[in-house]
Amino acid sequence: MSAVRAGISGIMAPADFPSLDHALPVLWERVRELPVRQAHRDFIRLCIGPGGGDGVALCLSRGGSWSMTLYVGEMTSWTAHPITITTHQP
């Protein structure tokens, strides 16, 4: 897989990584301790957590980008933080 740019709006500025395998652990470290509802956390873990990333890699190979929205906080007072990963030329 080629170099990727990954970030989480309002949580982690976009950064360049040599590969998806380098980006996913950094994203997961930023997300895993946030107050996220369990069902949503489980979905995020499947996408970017340890052992995850297959679906992200498939999206990147097909269209060069992957994104989803991370919802942080309680059910009535959450904030939305888009997670984006794109392939790019260094």
C-alpha positions in Angstrom: 0.0 0.0 0.0 1.2 3.5 -0.8 1.7 6.4 1.6 -1.4 7.7 3.3 -2.6 10.9 5.0 -4.8 10.3 8.0 -6.5 12.5 10.6 -9.4 13.0 12.9 -11.1 16.4 12.8 -10.7 18.3 16.0 -8.7 15.5 17.6 -5.7 14.8 15.4 -4.4 17.0 12.6 -3.9 15.2 9.3 -0.5 13.6 9.1 1.5 11.7 6.5 2.4 8.0 7.1 4.5 5.7 4.9 1.6 3.1 4.9 -1.8 2.3 6.3 -0.1 -0.1 8.7 1.7 2.9 10.3 -1.4 5.1 10.3 -3.9 2.8 12.0 -2.1 2.3 15.3 -1.7 6.1 15.7 -5.4 6.7 14.9 -6.5 3.9 17.3 -4.3 5.3 20.1 -6.1 8.7 19.7 -9.6 7.1 19.7 -9.5 4.2 22.2 -9.6 6.3 25.4 -12.3 8.7 24.3 -15.8 8.6 25.7 -17.5 6.7 22.9 -20.5 4.5 23.2 -19.6 0.8 23.3 -21.4 -0.2 20.1 -19.7 2.6 18.2 -16.3 1.8 19.8 -16.7 -1.8 18.7 -17.3 -0.7 15.1 -14.4 1.8 15.2 -12.1 -1.0 16.5 -13.1 -3.2 13.6 -12.1 -0.5 11.2 -8.9 0.9 12.7 -8.1 -1.1 15.8 -5.6 -3.9 16.2 -6.1 -6.6 13.6 -8.5 -4.3 11.7 -8.0 -2.3 8.5 -8.9 -4.8 5.8 -12.0 -2.8 4.9 -10.1 0.5 5.0 -7.4 -1.0 2.7 -10.0 -2.2 0.3 -11.6 1.3 0.1 -8.2 2.9 -0.4 -7.3 0.5 -3.2 -10.6 1.1 -5.0 -11.1 4.9 -4.5 -8.1 6.3 -2.7 -10.1 7.4 0.3 -12.0 6.1 3.4 -13.9 8.1 6.0 -16.3 7.7 8.8 -17.6 9.9 11.7 -16.5 9.3 15.2 -19.1 10.4 17.8 -17.6 11.4 21.1 -19.6 12.0 24.3 -23.0 11.1 25.8 -26.1 10.3 23.8 -27.5 13.8 24.2 -24.3 15.8 24.1 -21.9 14.3 21.5 -19.6 15.9 19.0 -18.9 14.6 15.5 -15.3 14.1 14.4 -14.7 12.8 10.9 -11.9 10.3 10.5 -10.3 10.4 7.1 -7.6 8.4 5.4 -6.5 9.1 1.8 -3.7 7.8 -0.4 -1.4 10.4 -1.8 1.9 10.8 -3.4 4.6 11.9 -1.0 
